[in-house]
Amino acid sequence: QVRLVESGGGLVQAGGSLRLSCAPTEITFRIGTMAWYRQAPGNQRELVATITRDYNTDYADSVKGRFTISRDSAENTVYLQMNSLKSEDTAVYYCNARYGLGYQYAAWGQGTQVTVSS
């Protein structure tokens, strides 16, 4: 079973930037698409951004133009650069990765808190 560990969360003022990182604790399976999700209090978990093994990316409309997802496939690490942060970006951010021969399994991180003060 793959476990993911996120880092980089914290408290930032509106308009500021943060960079999140996520990597597996051990690499025993091939990693496929990686993604970031977030969950604000009282809300459902929502998809923020995805990146495939071929580096194709997709973003939620609410973060387009402000967030950038990237990956280092050699290290199976995924990043989320967050710029021009808004108070509505406040949430726990979770890393997700598909793995296995057919990428049929999903791994999650424990989450990292991002708080944007207005």
Secondary structure as UniProt FT lines:
FT   STRAND          4..7
FT   STRAND          10..13
FT   TURN            14..15
FT   STRAND          18..24
FT   STRAND          31..39
FT   TURN            41..42
FT   STRAND          46..51
FT   TURN            53..54
FT   STRAND          57..59
FT   TURN            61..66
FT   STRAND          67..72
FT   TURN            73..76
FT   STRAND          77..82
FT   HELIX           87..89
FT   STRAND          91..99
FT   TURN            101..102
FT   STRAND          105..109
FT   STRAND          112..117
//
